[in-house]
Amino acid sequence: MPIPQKQFYVCLVVTTVASFVVLRRYLQQKKKKLEKEQKKAYLKCKTLFEFEALAKQLMKPHRFYYYDYKAGQGHTFQASRDYYDKQLKILPRALMHVTDVSIKTTIFGSTYESPIMIAPSAFHRLAHNDGEVATARGATEADCIYTYNWLYSTMPEEEVLKTAGPKFLHVYLTTPSEFLEKILSEAEIKGYRAIVATCDHPTDRVRNTVVPIFDEASKTVDHDLTQCMCMPNMNLKDVVNKSTSGVSGSVTWAHIDSIKKLTQLPIICKGILSPIDAQLAIEHGANGIVVSNHGGRQIDTAPPAIECLEDIVNVVNGRVEVFVDTGIRSGTDVLKALALGARAVFIGRPVLFGLACGGSDGVKTVLNMLKQELTYDMACCGLTSIDQINKDILYKHT
Ligand SMILES: Cc1cc2nc3c(=O)[nH]c(=O)nc-3n(C[C@H](O)[C@H](O)[C@H](O)COP(=O)(O)O)c2cc1C
């Protein structure tokens, strides 16, 4: 008997709706499964380069671009990588007694668990919604010093300070003096162990190229960006506008003299490549220097920081502590930097990529990977403590 037309249509509608519901549920479950798998994917990363590749896959392209950004054609960054990979070779030692390798070290007279620290970098919420708080948690769990970028953080400082690990405070000297005075005079009470002042950022060229990209992206493909990347930042309303309006290009060594008066904490001048500047930093009261080209983000064809390190260590001659960053991607690179005289190293992008891939646990995993590689490499060189590391482990390095 033929089905009446009305019943047929009812049947068709019910079947279609049911199929739609089933399909939707299936797709939702598939999406959830994929998201779950993606969340754990970082656990399979064996190198920091694999973290970077995974972050590129997981992050929205314009967000990844901001982290990955290099000035010009990226020659400086590439030269830094080449210097670690091709110019510096390690000569291992055989049959040495290395049952107990320690990577504990001393920085400004205090003992820390490792010579691996997190460099100041901006806008961690591009990588993860918990932003700088997640980074600070990861650093705490990995027992590494975290440098909090006060100006370009969009997470409140008090939340970051709830995490227990040791911290340095990063400042821009372009920050209006009334604010700088307040944050520096309170830094010690808040528990920071040192101040890192950027010295290689005379004008806002990079920001001027990057901010419009964010503006455009937030209008079109990334509405979340407007929520998590509010400009100006949460710490200080209007500071971004103020700092670009009057003082861009006018920060000088006199600013180091001024900030010295505001705190008893050690001052670290970051972004030094020239031995002349290293000498000036000491004359103006710096207690530490970061030999850095800002991850190759400032001026293209600047030399690799690791190549400049030795000259600066020689000029400094033990008067202040010398650190280095840019292009460090393995524990082996850390060992090479320490062999050339760095007291400790700063890690930039790999931490952000770890954050993008796995939140605070991703940060912890990246840092622990570096620590484990350093420990293993020291054992291969017959070294059991950081103070035993010197140029002798570098093959034919004069
Ligand atoms: C996204 C991003 C933002 C950064 N922001 C700052 C900053 O505000 N001040 C600063 O002195 N350095 C900044 N840096 C540079 C880092 O402190 C560090 O010098 C550099 O990242 C080290 O190179 P690496 O990324 O190869 O490890 C930034 C780096 C990145 C990747």
The ligand as an SDF file (V2000), in Angstrom:
LIG
                    3D

 31 33  0  0  0  0  0  0  0  0999 V2000
   57.5720   38.1280   20.6400 C   0  0  0  0  0  0  0  0  0  0  0  0
   58.8150   38.7180   21.2350 C   0  0  0  0  0  0  0  0  0  0  0  0
   58.7260   39.8800   21.9710 C   0  0  0  0  0  0  0  0  0  0  0  0
   59.8690   40.4290   22.5420 C   0  0  0  0  0  0  0  0  0  0  0  0
   59.7500   41.5620   23.3070 N   0  0  0  0  0  0  0  0  0  0  0  0
   60.8590   42.0790   23.8770 C   0  0  0  0  0  0  0  0  0  0  0  0
   60.7730   43.2310   24.6830 C   0  0  0  0  0  0  0  0  0  0  0  0
   59.7020   43.7810   24.8880 O   0  0  0  0  0  0  0  0  0  0  0  0
   61.9310   43.7230   25.2170 N   0  0  0  0  0  0  0  0  0  0  0  0
   63.1400   43.1290   24.9960 C   0  0  0  0  0  0  0  0  0  0  0  0
   64.1790   43.6060   25.4920 O   0  0  0  0  0  0  0  0  0  0  0  0
   63.2450   42.0340   24.2530 N   0  0  0  0  0  0  0  0  0  0  0  0
   62.1370   41.4870   23.6810 C   0  0  0  0  0  0  0  0  0  0  0  0
   62.2510   40.3810   22.9110 N   0  0  0  0  0  0  0  0  0  0  0  0
   63.5800   39.7680   22.7040 C   0  0  0  0  0  0  0  0  0  0  0  0
   63.8850   38.6940   23.7420 C   0  0  0  0  0  0  0  0  0  0  0  0
   64.0110   39.2340   25.0320 O   0  0  0  0  0  0  0  0  0  0  0  0
   65.1780   37.9560   23.4060 C   0  0  0  0  0  0  0  0  0  0  0  0
   66.2210   38.8940   23.2850 O   0  0  0  0  0  0  0  0  0  0  0  0
   65.1040   37.1390   22.1300 C   0  0  0  0  0  0  0  0  0  0  0  0
   63.8270   36.5960   21.9480 O   0  0  0  0  0  0  0  0  0  0  0  0
   66.1320   36.0280   22.1900 C   0  0  0  0  0  0  0  0  0  0  0  0
   66.1650   35.3140   21.0060 O   0  0  0  0  0  0  0  0  0  0  0  0
   65.4150   33.9040   20.7930 P   0  0  0  0  0  0  0  0  0  0  0  0
   63.9780   34.2250   20.5940 O   0  0  0  0  0  0  0  0  0  0  0  0
   66.0580   33.3640   19.5750 O   0  0  0  0  0  0  0  0  0  0  0  0
   65.6660   33.0570   22.0090 O   0  0  0  0  0  0  0  0  0  0  0  0
   61.1240   39.8100   22.3470 C   0  0  0  0  0  0  0  0  0  0  0  0
   61.1920   38.6280   21.6160 C   0  0  0  0  0  0  0  0  0  0  0  0
   60.0570   38.0750   21.0630 C   0  0  0  0  0  0  0  0  0  0  0  0
   60.1720   36.7930   20.2980 C   0  0  0  0  0  0  0  0  0  0  0  0
  1  2  1  0
  2  3  1  0
  2 30  2  0
  3  4  2  0
  4  5  1  0
  4 28  1  0
  5  6  2  0
  6  7  1  0
  6 13  1  0
  7  8  2  0
  7  9  1  0
  9 10  1  0
 10 11  2  0
 10 12  1  0
 12 13  2  0
 13 14  1  0
 14 15  1  0
 14 28  1  0
 15 16  1  0
 16 17  1  0
 16 18  1  0
 18 19  1  0
 18 20  1  0
 20 21  1  0
 20 22  1  0
 22 23  1  0
 23 24  1  0
 24 25  2  0
 24 26  1  0
 24 27  1  0
 28 29  2  0
 29 30  1  0
 30 31  1  0
M  END
$$$$
